Amino acid sequence: MKDLAVEVDTTEAEIIPLFEGFLGASFDTLPPTVRDLHDVPAPRRWTGQAKVTRGTSLWARLIAGVFGFPPATDQTPVEVTMTPKGGGELWERRFGAKRFWSFLRVKDGYMTERFGPLTFTLGLHVADGQLHFPVVSGRLGPIPFPRFLLPVSIAREYEADGRFHFDVMLKAPLTGALMVHYQGWLVRDE
């Protein structure tokens, strides 16, 4: 008897973007510009403007330097390129001439963001029509950080005036001193 296996054309199969797949139904409650930014079936580039504030304490400056965060400025051009890769997304951010990268993916049911050897678990969630990115745990390679060594992340994405906006404030572990605060807007670069 002939085997009647059904062939599926995977080129026609819908690929669910990383954030939509992780957030499920709550993704649909986000404003259109936030959903659009996280629809990454292929490399996408966004451009805009930002203001960057840097902490002044030696500890905060040292940690911000390790991550490669941008210097303080009242206004700088911003470019963010998101590329699907290895089941996650590679994010390249450029603030003026300063670049830094991170890799986001879902691991063990949690959204994670890796900066070189440092990986942070995010409590990614939607509240009040905004996407929030608090840091809930972290590790250096396989070694977990004690809670008191975690940076505090007050980060959100939202829509205002029909544009995508971001507001990311990171505070240093131990002291709670400001490391970096960058805020601004982006539009898709066609």
N, C-alpha and C positions, 0 to 999 in steps of 0.2 A: 504494500500500500504506500502511496506517495505521501511524504510529509508535507503538510499544508501550513508551513510556518508563515506568519504574517510579516511582511517587510514593512518597516517604518522608515520613512525618509527623515533622518535627523536634521537635514538642512532646513526642513519646514517647521521643526519643533520650536516652540517658543522658549527662549532662555529668559529666566526671571532674573532681573538685576539684583545685585548683592543686597542692597538696603531694602528693597521691596520684599525679597524673599525672607529676610530676617524679621522685618517688622510686621509682615502679614497684613491683616485688614487695617491696622492703624496707619499704615503707609498711605492709604487712600484718603485719610483725613487731613493730610498735609496740604498746604497751598500748592498750586500748580508749579510755581517756579522752583520750589524745594523738591517736588517729585521729579521735575525735569532734570535738575542737576544730578540726581541720583539714578537716572536712567542711563546706564553706561554699558550698552551692548558692544561698543567699540571705543577706541580712544576719543575722548571729548575734551575740548579746551574751553575754559571760561576766562574772561578778562574783566577787570574793573579797577577799583581804587580802594585803598585802605589807609587807616591811621594805625600806627604802632606805638605803644607805650612800653618802655622797658623798666624793670625794677632797678633800683639804685644800690641795693645792698650787694656786697661782694659775693655772698652765697647765691643769691638769685641770679646775678650776672654770670657766675661760673656755670650754673646749671643751664641757663638759657644758651650759653655758648656751646655747651656739650651737644645740645639738640640742634644747634645751628639756626636758632630763631632770628628773625630780622632785627636790624637796629631801629631805634626810635625815630619816628618821622610823623609829621602832621598829615602828610599825604604822599602816597607812593602808588605807582601802578602795580597791579596784582595780576598774576596769571596762574591758573590752576589747571593742570592736565591730569585727567583720571583715565587710567588704562586697565582694562580687565586683564588679569594675569594669574595663572595658577589657582583658580577658584576664588580669587579675591580681586582687589583693586589697588594698583600702585598710584599714589597721589604725589605729584610733583607740584610744589608751591614755589612761586617766585614773587618776592616782594622787592621791587626795584631790581638790583643786581644780585640779591641774596636768595639762594635756593635751599630748600630742604625737602626731604622725601619721607613718606611713610607708606606702609602697606597695611591695608585693612582686609580682614577676612573673618568668617565665622569659624570658631573652633570650639568644640564641645558645647555647642548651643549658645555661645556668647560671641559678641562682636569684639574683635581685638584689633589693636593698632600697634604696629611695630616700627620703631625708629632704630635702625641698626640692631644692636644686641638687646635693646630694651623693648619689652612687649607689655602693653597695658590692656586690661580688660575694661570695656566701656559698658556702662549701664544705659546703653542707647535706648531712648524712649521718646514717644510723642506726648506732649502736654500743651494744652492751650494753642493748638495749631502750630507749634514749634517743635523742632527736632533737637533734643538735648543729648549731650555727650559726656556725662560725668565719668571720671576714672574710678573704678571700684577695686581694682587690684593691679599688681604689676610684678614683673620679674626681669632679672638680668640673666639672659640665657635660660637655664632651667631653675635658677635660684629665685624663689619668691621673695618679694619685699615685705617686711613688716608694714603694717598699716601706717605707722608714723613716718615712714620713708616715702610715702606716695605723694605726688604732687596733687594739688586740688585743682580740678578742672571745672570751670563754670563756662560751658560752651553751648551755644545754641545757633540754629539756623532758622530763618523765618522769611516771610515776604513782607515788603513794605513798598508802597508806591509802584507796585507791579514788578518789582525786581527782587532777586534773591539777595538776602543779607546774611552776614555771619558776624558773630560776636564771641570771641574766644579769649577767656582770661585764665591764665595758669599761675598758680601760687606755689612757691617753693615748699618742699617738705621740711618738716621740723619747725621752721619759723613762720610759715604762712605769708612771707613777703612776696610781693608781686614779682614774677619772673618776666612775663610778657602779657600784653593785652592787645590783640589786633581785632579790628572791626572794620567792616566795609561792605561793599556790594560787588556782585558779579553778574555778567550777562554772557550767554553762550556766544563763543567766537565761531561764526559760521565759516 
